[in-house]
Amino acid sequence: MNVWYCSKTLLPGLRAGIVIKGMRFERKLLAAAYLSLAGCTSPCSGAEGLVATASTSAEKFSPSGAVDGNRFLFSSAWKGEAGATQWWWQVKFDSVREVGSILQVVGDHEFVLRNAPRRSVWQRSDDGMSWFDLPGTAITNEARLFRIYRLNQLVRGRYLRLNITEVVGRYPTLREVEFYDQTNATVPFPDWIVVVNTTHDPSLPNHGQEFIPLAKSCIAELQGQQVWLRSFNEEFLRTEPRPLCGFLSGNFKDWCEVNREDWRGTQEVLQNKNLPIWASCGGAQGLAILSETGVDKPWDCPHCRDPKNPRTPIYTHIGHTAQRPCGDYSGCIFERGLHWVRTVANDPVFDKLPQEFQVMESHCGQIEWAPRGWSLIAAGGQDSRTKTQCLRMNERPIYAAQFHIEMKGAPEVSERIMNNFLGLAKAWAVRNQ
């Protein structure tokens, strides 16, 4: 397998020595070997090597920034100029090459898809004049920061171009592009997580983003992407590289006020059971409602509920001091700040924690019971009125927690639970490769 691009920074797999076409290169020879492999004598500037060009470039963001080996560095990227209706970025190889896979990293925000291609297609050319679309590479509504294209068969060409006809934001950003000469090439990529904002506000970054620095405190090299609820579905997850796990934020509306259709993709993910998930507060309540009722039946809340014909009785409030209309929580009893949680099952996500520990709470709603296929693993501890503190789906690392490990207030407990959960997610990924 060859990776074709030039680099000022060696790929992680090249740092300690690799085998290239049967020859082993030790550390002191890596730079020369890497540039030789890419076919150039300096990063993307040699006349005989890979040359990157573009339709336009913003100041200080040249085309070569997308092939310099810095996958996630924002100051080292290509950005097209704002205001255009179409952009392209392309490379010219020193000779006709075969390509089977392409990795691209896009956008100019650490974890949100922003100023990135929305509609695009990869193309090849032998002469730089006549261009042909690569089958299977057309994207009409990009949702991913990181994407691996697997071509149906090897393609040969002297030039490759990403043709962009619509963007998310004002201009496209390519942080990095890598080309591989096999359709089934191993593309090393760090673990990454998807964080879902489950509120009614689709703007990003948003609620739940706090999961990312907490996870990074456990895995320094970890990457992340935040998406809004409607973008979270099986299609998003099937795209390579696949996320290690997902996190669902809390939210602020009672369930009778929620657009159920926004949760359809999450229901699909939950039914397939292929992604480890940690959901907090409203996200946890959402998983319980999806498991018990689903999105195709109406939802209610304790304010508007017909006690003789409840629609989502699995969701209740802690209590009331006065009756109020839906969406008015002034008569609700809340639990906020540090509260005690008591484990009622020996679950590995609570490994190395005492049976009772304190976590951050911020809710008036709660899950009344464990839905079918789930087990209660933590309940309210001393002085807590919350019945259900954490559920786990049977035989899956999928958790619904009423409390917030992502909130500041109990850092040691939060980091321990996060570290345990990420370990379970990595073990799940190994078993299901």
Protein Blocks (a to p, Z undefined) as FASTA:
>chain_A
ZZddddfbdcfklmnopaeehiacdfklmmmmmmmmnopabehkafklccdddfbdcehi
afklmmnopaklmklccdddehiabdcdddddfbdcddfbdcddedjdfkbcehiafbdc
ddddfkomaccddehiacfbdcbfbdcdddfbdcddfbdcdddfbdehjbdcdfbdcddf
bfkbccddddddddddfbfblbdcdehjlmmmmmmmmmmmbccddddfklgcfklmmpcc
ddfbdcddddfbdfklpcfklmmmmmmmmmnopaccddehjlmmmmmmmmmnopmbccdd
fklpcfklcfblmbccfbdfbdcdehiaklpccdehjdddddfbdcfklgoiafbdcddd
ddfbdcfbdcehiacfbdcdehiabfblbdcdehiacdcdfbdfkbghilmlmmmmmmmm
mmmmmmmmmmmZZ
